[in-house]
Amino acid sequence: MNAAIRRRRSVSVDGPNPIDVHVGARVRLRRTFMSMSQEKLGDSIGLTFQQIQKYERGANRIGSSRLFELSTALDVPVSFFFDDMPPEIESPTPCRPPGLAEAPISTFEMDPLARQEILDLVRTYYQIGNLAVRRRMFDLSKSLGKIQAK
């Protein structure tokens, strides 16, 4: 067997691919922003909620046709899933011959702005119809944040 043949990446051995983890996190971000359950998203594209969970964790890779279905169901362009990709993931890694140690995969940390609490706060903020009241709420939250920072 040719020694130059690269070993296929395995989730069980190598962990999830950082790009798959990022794309899955973007699926989760959009789904939660829309207040959509994993079950409802799965039903809309013919999958189980367990499959959606695997996609969101990056445990399963999302194929191009499935990514297109997700973009339609979540009402975003396909490019949304690749937005805000960290530079260390974005730059391609050089092809390494088999047998050499690969750099460790950095652990994925969820963006604090993607937390459910933040999404709920933003969603309810924009439900305030009166612009003057909304502006006062914004100013109040900024001043409270400054008090807490002291």
N, C-alpha and C positions, 0 to 999 in steps of 0.2 A: 504494500500500500504506500502511496506517495506521502512522504512526511510533510510536504508543503500544504496538504489539504487541511483547511481549518476545521476544528471541531465545532459542531453546531452548538450555539448557545442554549443552555438548558435552565429553565426557571428553577427547577429543584436543586441544581448544582450551583448556578451562578447568581441566583436571585432574579427578580424582575428587571427587565431592561429599563433604564431610567427614562427613556422616551415613552415607553408604555405606561410607566407610573405617572408621568406628567400628563399625558393625554387622558388617562383615567381620572386624574384629579380634576381636569378641566370638565370632563363629563359630569362628575359629581358636583362641581361648583355650579354649573348651569342648571342641573337637575334640581338642586336644593334652592337655587335662586327662584326657580319657577314653582316652588312648593310641590314638586312632583315626587311621588314615591318611586322606589326602585321597581316595585311591582307594576305601577302604571307605565313607566318608561318601557319596561320589558314587554308588557302587553302591546304597546303601540308599535313595536318592531318585531314581535313574534319570539320573544325570549323569556326565560324565567328571571325572577329577581336575583337568583343565585348567580346567573350568568352576568347580570349587570354588576353585581358585587365584585366578581372576578375582574371585569373590565376596569372598574373604578380603582381597584387595588393595583392594577397592572399585572396581575397574575396571569391573565390571558391577553394576548395581543389582539387588537381590533383590526380586522381586515378593511380594505378600502371601501367595499360595498357596504359593510356594516357601519363604517364611519360616516358614510354618506347618509344612511338611514338615521343614524343618531343626530346628525346635523339637521335633518329635516324635522325630526320629532322634537328637538330642542330649539328649533327656530334660530339657528346660528349658521354662519358659513363654516365649511370644513376647516378653514384656516384658524378659526377660534380655538380649536383644540391644541394648536401649536403656538399660540400667542404666549408671551411672557415666559418662554422657555429659558431656563438658566444657561448662561454662556458655557459652562462646563459640559452640559448635555448637548448643546447646539453644535459645538465644534466636533467634527468627526475624529474618531480615534484612529491612529495609524494601525494598519493591519500587522498583527504580531504573529510570528511563526509559532506553531504549537510547541508546547513545552516550556515556554517562557512565562513567568508569572505575570498575570494581568493586574493592573492597578485595582485596588479595592473599589467597589461601587459605593458611592456616598449614599447615606440613608436619606430618604425623601422626607422632608419636613413640610407638613401642610401649611400653606400660607395662612397666617392668622386672620387675614381679611376674608377667608373662605369659611370661617366658622359660622354655624347656623345663627348664633346670636347676632352677629354683624349683618348677615343677610336679612334677618327679620327686622333689624333696626332700620336698615336702608329702605326696605320695602314699605314699612309703616311711615317712615319720614316722607316718602314721595306720595303717600296716600293723603297727606294733609293738603287739602285743596286751596286754602287761603295762603297766598304767597308770603304775606306779611307775618302770619303766624309761623309758617315754616322757617322763615328767616330768623325769627326770634328764638325758635327751638334750636336752630343751628348755633346762634350766638350763645345761648344758654349752655349748650353742651360743650362748646369751646371753653367758656369761662370755668365750667366745672372741671374740665380736664386740666386746666392750668392750676386750679386750687389743689387737685389731687397730686400734681407733679411736684408741688412745693414741699 
